[in-house]
Amino acid sequence: MYGASFFTGGANNVRGVLAFDASKPTHISWKNLTQSGGISDNSPQVIAGGMVYLPVGKVGASLLVGGADPIVFASQTFSSTWMKDNKWSMIPMDVVHLYDIETNVWFPVTTSGATLPSGRTEFCLGVSRAPDDSSFQVTMYGGSPYNTRSLDDVWVLSVPSFRWISVNDTNNQERLSDGPEAGRNGHTCAMWKDSQMLVLGGIYARPAATPIGSDRKVSVCDTVYSPVRLLDTSTYTWQSGYSPEFDTYTVPMVVSDVIGGE
C-alpha cells in the first residue's frame, strides 16, 4: 500500500492502529482505525517493537515483532523514564503479529526455529523478497534486552514459514573492535533493492570519544560505531562501502539450507 504508514503500541497501554495516508499529497491525513470501529480488541499491546510492511494479499500486511509489555512498563514509577532499567518485561519471540491492512484484523502467528532470539526492544528490521517470490526474509539487527545494554546479533525470520534463523554475520568491525561489548540499539534500517540493509544511527553502551551527558550513560556514534552501516543481506557480510554489483538479491545459504528457495 503505497503512501501509507501504520503505527501501533506505545508506553501508555495504547491499543489499536493509527494510519498516516500520504497517497494523495494534497490530502495528507491521519486516521484512528481503532476508533473508526475497524479493529477488534485482539490487537497487540507493545512498546518499542519493530514493524515492517510485507507486500502480500490485495494491499499488504504489517508484521509486528518483539518489544516490551507496556502494561508492566506503565505500572512502574521512576524519577527518570530511562531509569526503568531491568524492569522491562520483554515479549517473547515465539509469537509475532500480522496486521491485514485490507480487513483491519490482527493475526497472532507462532514462530519456530532451532533457537529463538531473545526478547528485545529498539532493534531494526529490513525485508528482502526472494527472486522466485517463494518467501520474504525479515532481517533483525541489534536492540536492547533490558534497556541497559546493546545487542550485536543478526537474525532472520523467514516468511511464510515463520522460522527464526540465527545468522553468523561477517566483517563486523564493531564486534572486531569491542567483542562481546559491541552492539547498538535505537537505530533504524532502510532497504535498497532487497540486498542492501542500511543501518542508521543508534546508541551503544560503550565509552567513546564523543560522550553525551544523560542518565542513560551511553555515547553517540564515533569512528568505530559509524552513524551509517551497510549489510549485504545475500551474504550477511558488513560492507565498507556501497557497490552496485551487490544489488541482485539471492536468498542466503543460511536461509535456503533451512527453507529451500533461491
Summary of the structure (lengths in Angstrom):
residues: 262
radius of gyration: 18.6
end to end distance: 25.8
largest distance: 52.7
contacts: 796
relative contact order: 0.12
helix: 11%
strand: 34%
